[in-house]
Amino acid sequence: MYDVILGFLTAFFITYLAIPSIIRIAQVKGLVDEPGERRSHTDSIPTLGGLAIFAGLVFSITFWTPFVVFSELQYILCALIVIFLIGAKDDIIPLSPGKKFLGELIAAFILVFQADVQLTSLHGVFGVYDLPIWASIALSIFTVMVIINAVNLIDGINGLSGSIGVIISVTFGWWFYEINSIELAIIAFALAGALTAFLKFNYTPAKIFMGDTGALIVGLVCSILAIKFIEINKNLVHPMAIQSVPAVAVGVMIVPLFDTLRVFALRMARGKSPFHPDRNHIHHLLLDCGLSHMQGTSVLMTVNILFIILVYKLQHIGAVNLLLLILGIAIVLSTGLYYLAKARRNDE
């Protein structure tokens, strides 16, 4: 328990102490995000918060995680470095989508092939249990890529990505601690510590954004935690073993995953590329309804927590039933929000 607490505190204090210097350097060098048509802010804000998150996270993980019982840690750190370099380059000099995708793919390959971050079973979803090796590899890489980009896509209003990241990492971290998987608990709580410190400077009025560097790092760590959560439950005999674990994992990450699914579906339905930027994210709809950044973040935090409670309480109904239930609820809520936002725009 002490290692987990110290992992959280170490990441928190390193991130907290690093951010003021990063803000000053970013302002002097002009490394800021300017207001624009798709932006939700009106001032020039430094975008390099991910540097501090990376420093706090990696130092804490390296210092407190026992390498002797977690031999894959070196590969996780390698994947984090790849994502850090891609994100930092994109925050300073924007990368093409292709190069960014390639960097994310390299990190995913490192995790799947070297760090054993791999899904080997669907746990009975659609009647499928153990997967053939090719399907396991493909699904694992796809899952890593989806989660990385889902977290990146919700990074649109103050405090949202950081707050959702804390909720996800604490939820998974608590479960890993309960089953005595201390090394994964340390990773989860180190991320939570770094993000908690970052949020002090990201809540309105925001002094810094996490940028792609931070969002990609948060997404990568969340993908590791989610895949390990699903995979460990495959043969777990423990009072904390989770039923319908794929659906529970989706419920834990419902805000980024559903928002990504929703905007991709809307874009394709309108004949556009799923990667075409727009203002159709759920957090944009909340702003259009008249909520402030922090009110919108609070609403989505509350929704995510309620979904976590829901999937935990209803895990016994079966993975497919639970997936359909949470998807149906999410569709109803987002559709209602869309029409509220539309009505308010028409009134103005």
Summary of the structure (lengths in Angstrom):
residues: 348
radius of gyration: 19.4
end to end distance: 53.7
largest distance: 62.6
contacts: 1233
relative contact order: 0.13
helix: 73%
strand: 2%
